[in-house]
Amino acid sequence: MMKLHILSILAVLTPLFFTGPVKAENPLHVQQLLSTQECFGCDLAGADLRGAHLIGADLRDADLQGADLTEANLEGADLTGANLMGANLTSAFVTNANFKQANLDRVNFTSAKIYNANVYQASMEELNITDAEIFNTAIGIGGEEGELIPDWD
């Protein structure tokens, strides 16, 4: 009887262990961002934004956890308070972007160009900055909180 009960539980749980990652982004939010450059508080978790031109985009408080922003242009984008945990910003162009109080934990910045970005009070644990060009931005090895440009709004 106990074996039957265990087999029943395994039959129900087994598919859960072998399913792939679930994309959680809201397709309407992705469309809104790409058409208006404004997506305050949007759900973009896991979104495919490879190569997107997000110049000056308003992404304050947006959920970009696990999003793919490979080769995206985030020049002047406002990501204040955004969650980018685990996002891929490989070869992204990040100039004058605002990451104030953002979650940048485990972000992949491989070969990214990060110039004059505000990372004041951003969480930056386990960043990958391999071959990244970083100028006038408080990002470095050690995961310390950024301290440059603290007076941005």
Residue, then its C-alpha position, 0 to 999 in steps of 0.5 A: m500500500m505504501k509503495l503504491h502511494i509513493l508511486s502515485i506521488l512520483a507520477v504526479l511530481t515527475p513532470l515538474f522536474f523535467t519541464g523547461p524554464v517558463k517565460a513569465e514576461n507579459p507580451l503586452h508589456v514587451q510590445q509597449l516597451l518596444s513601441t513607446q520606450e516607456c514601461f514603468g513597473c512592467d513584467l519583462a521577466g525572461a523577455d527576449l530583448r536581444g538587440a533592442h534599441l532602448i535608448g532613453a527607455d523608462l524601465r523604472d521598477a521593471d522586472l527584467q529578471g532573466a531577460d536577454l538583453t544581449e547587444a541591447n542599446l540601453e543608452g540613457a535608460d532609467l532602470t531605477g529600482a529594476n530587478l535584473m537578477g540573472a539578466n544577460l547583457t552580453s555586449a550591451f551598450v550601457t551609457n548614461a544608464n541609471f541603475k540606482q537601487a536596482n538588483l544587478d545580482r548575477v547579471n552577465f555584462t560580458s563584453a558590455k560597454i558600461y560608461n557613466a552608469n549610475v549604480y548607487q545603492a544597486s545590489m551587484e553580487e556575482l557579476n560577470i564583467t569579463d572583457a567589459e569596458i567600464f568607465n566612470t561607473a562604480i562596478g568592479i570585482g567584489g560586489e560592492e555597492g556603487e558609490l559614484i553619481p549619488d545625486w541622480d534622481 
